[in-house]
Amino acid sequence: MKKKIVILFCSCLSLASCSWAQQLVSNPKNNTSSYVPTESGDFRADMLTAVNLVRSRGCRCGNKTMPAVPPVRWNSQLEAAAIRHAADMARNKHFDHIGTDGSELDNRVEAAGYKWMQIGENIAWGYTAIADAMKGWIESPSHCQQLMSPKVDEMGAAKNGKYWVQDFGKQRTW
C-alpha cells in the first residue's frame, strides 16, 4: 500500500498593486530583499528563477521563519501535470485542487509519469504576471511554506488564462 503524502494549497488573493520586487524590498515580514529580474517571456525560466530566488534567500512565511533551502530544478512531468490542471480549471471556470474529472494531484502527476515520494501544489487565480502570483503565494503562509519546503527538489508550473498551478515534488528512488 502506497503511503500518500500530499500537500495542497490554493490562493485566491486579489491582484497586488505593487511589484513583487518592491514587496520583497519593502515588506519586512518577508525578511527578504533582492533584485527580481523582469520577465523574459520564457515562462519556465522566469518561474524557476522566481521560486529559486525566494528559496535561496529564505523568508518569513506568516509567523514562521524559513531558512534558505537548495534550489529546485524544472521537471517536465510535473509541468505536464500542472498544464493539465490549469487547462481544466480554465476550460471549466473551476478553481480547486480536485479537477472536474475528479483527479487529485497524485493522480495527475502519476498520469504524467512522475514516480513521487513527496508532492505539493499551489494554485492561484486572477494574476497576470509571475511576480504578482509569487507575491500572493509568498504572502500566504501555507503557500510560502510549500515554496520553501526542503522536502522537494523539482517543480513544474503552468498558467492558462488567469489560472496558475505550481506542482512540486521529489522522486522516489526505489
C-alpha positions as CSV (number, residue, x, y, z in Angstrom):
1,M,0.0,0.0,0.0
2,K,1.4,3.3,-1.0
3,K,1.6,6.0,1.7
4,K,0.0,9.2,0.4
5,I,1.8,12.4,1.3
6,V,0.2,15.2,-0.5
7,I,0.4,18.9,0.5
8,L,-2.2,21.1,-1.2
9,F,-2.5,24.9,-1.0
10,C,-4.5,27.4,-3.0
11,S,-4.6,31.1,-3.4
12,C,-7.4,33.4,-4.3
13,L,-5.8,36.7,-3.4
14,S,-6.5,39.9,-5.2
15,L,-4.0,41.4,-7.6
16,A,-1.3,43.3,-5.9
17,S,-0.8,47.0,-6.6
18,C,3.0,46.9,-6.3
19,S,5.5,44.6,-7.9
20,W,6.9,41.6,-6.3
21,A,10.4,43.1,-6.2
22,Q,9.1,46.2,-4.4
23,Q,7.2,44.0,-2.0
24,L,10.3,41.9,-1.2
25,V,12.3,45.0,-0.6
26,S,9.8,47.0,1.3
27,N,7.9,44.3,3.3
28,P,9.8,43.4,6.5
29,K,7.6,40.4,7.2
30,N,9.2,38.6,4.2
31,N,12.6,39.2,5.7
32,T,14.0,39.2,2.2
33,S,15.4,41.7,-0.2
34,S,16.8,41.1,-3.6
35,Y,16.5,42.1,-7.2
36,V,13.8,40.3,-9.2
37,P,14.5,40.4,-12.9
38,T,11.9,41.5,-15.4
39,E,10.1,38.6,-17.0
40,S,11.9,37.5,-20.2
41,G,9.0,35.8,-21.9
42,D,10.4,32.3,-21.1
43,F,7.7,31.1,-18.6
44,R,9.7,28.1,-17.4
45,A,12.9,30.1,-16.8
46,D,11.1,33.0,-15.2
47,M,9.1,30.9,-12.9
48,L,12.1,28.8,-11.9
49,T,14.1,31.9,-11.3
50,A,11.4,33.5,-9.1
51,V,11.0,30.4,-7.0
52,N,14.7,29.8,-6.6
53,L,15.3,33.4,-5.7
54,V,12.9,33.1,-2.7
55,R,14.4,29.7,-1.8
56,S,18.0,31.0,-1.9
57,R,17.2,33.9,0.4
58,G,14.9,32.3,2.9
59,C,11.9,34.3,4.0
60,R,9.2,34.7,6.6
61,C,6.0,32.6,6.0
62,G,3.5,34.1,8.3
63,N,4.9,33.7,11.8
64,K,7.5,31.1,10.7
65,T,11.0,32.0,9.6
66,M,12.0,29.7,6.8
67,P,15.8,29.4,6.2
68,A,17.3,29.3,2.7
69,V,16.9,25.9,1.0
70,P,18.5,24.4,-2.1
71,P,17.1,25.3,-5.5
72,V,14.5,23.2,-7.3
73,R,15.0,22.2,-10.9
74,W,12.4,22.1,-13.6
75,N,10.7,18.7,-14.3
76,S,8.7,18.3,-17.5
77,Q,6.4,15.6,-15.9
78,L,5.4,18.0,-13.1
79,E,4.9,20.6,-15.8
80,A,2.6,18.3,-17.7
81,A,0.5,17.7,-14.6
82,A,0.4,21.5,-14.0
83,I,-0.6,22.1,-17.6
84,R,-3.4,19.6,-17.4
85,H,-4.8,21.1,-14.2
86,A,-4.5,24.7,-15.3
87,A,-6.2,23.9,-18.6
88,D,-9.0,22.0,-16.8
89,M,-9.6,24.9,-14.4
90,A,-9.6,27.5,-17.2
91,R,-11.8,25.5,-19.5
92,N,-14.4,24.8,-16.8
93,K,-14.1,28.0,-14.8
94,H,-13.3,25.8,-11.8
95,F,-10.9,26.7,-9.0
96,D,-10.0,23.7,-6.9
97,H,-7.2,21.2,-6.3
98,I,-9.7,18.5,-7.4
99,G,-10.1,18.5,-11.2
100,T,-13.5,18.5,-12.8
101,D,-12.8,14.8,-13.7
102,G,-12.2,14.0,-10.0
103,S,-8.4,13.9,-10.3
104,E,-6.2,14.9,-7.4
105,L,-2.6,16.0,-7.5
106,D,-1.3,12.4,-7.1
107,N,-3.5,11.2,-10.0
108,R,-2.2,13.9,-12.3
109,V,1.5,13.6,-11.5
110,E,1.3,9.8,-11.8
111,A,-0.6,10.1,-15.1
112,A,2.3,12.3,-16.3
113,G,4.8,9.5,-15.4
114,Y,6.2,11.1,-12.2
115,K,7.2,8.5,-9.6
116,W,6.9,10.5,-6.4
117,M,7.7,10.3,-2.7
118,Q,6.7,13.9,-1.9
119,I,4.4,16.2,-3.9
120,G,2.7,19.5,-3.3
121,E,0.7,22.0,-5.2
122,N,0.0,25.7,-5.2
123,I,-2.9,27.1,-7.3
124,A,-3.9,30.7,-7.8
125,W,-6.4,32.7,-9.8
126,G,-6.6,36.3,-11.1
127,Y,-3.0,37.2,-11.6
128,T,-1.5,38.4,-14.9
129,A,2.3,38.1,-14.1
130,I,4.6,35.7,-12.4
131,A,5.7,38.4,-10.0
132,D,2.1,39.0,-8.9
133,A,1.3,35.3,-8.4
134,M,4.6,34.8,-6.5
135,K,3.7,37.8,-4.3
136,G,0.4,36.2,-3.5
137,W,1.9,32.9,-2.7
138,I,4.6,34.4,-0.5
139,E,2.1,36.4,1.4
140,S,0.1,33.3,2.2
141,P,1.8,31.3,4.9
142,S,0.8,27.9,3.6
143,H,1.8,28.7,0.0
144,C,5.1,30.2,1.2
145,Q,5.9,27.1,3.2
146,Q,5.3,25.0,0.1
147,L,7.7,27.2,-1.9
148,M,10.3,26.9,0.8
149,S,9.9,23.1,1.5
150,P,13.2,21.4,1.8
151,K,11.4,18.1,1.1
152,V,11.0,18.9,-2.7
153,D,13.7,19.3,-5.3
154,E,11.8,19.6,-8.5
155,M,8.9,21.7,-9.9
156,G,6.8,22.3,-12.9
157,A,4.3,25.1,-13.4
158,A,1.7,26.3,-15.8
159,K,-0.6,29.3,-16.5
160,N,-3.8,29.2,-18.5
161,G,-5.6,32.5,-18.7
162,K,-5.7,33.7,-15.1
163,Y,-5.3,30.2,-13.6
164,W,-1.9,29.2,-12.2
165,V,-0.5,25.9,-11.0
166,Q,2.8,25.1,-9.4
167,D,3.5,21.4,-8.8
168,F,6.4,20.5,-6.6
169,G,7.9,17.0,-6.0
170,K,10.7,14.7,-5.0
171,Q,11.0,11.5,-7.0
172,R,11.2,8.2,-5.2
173,T,14.5,6.3,-5.8
174,W,13.1,2.7,-5.5
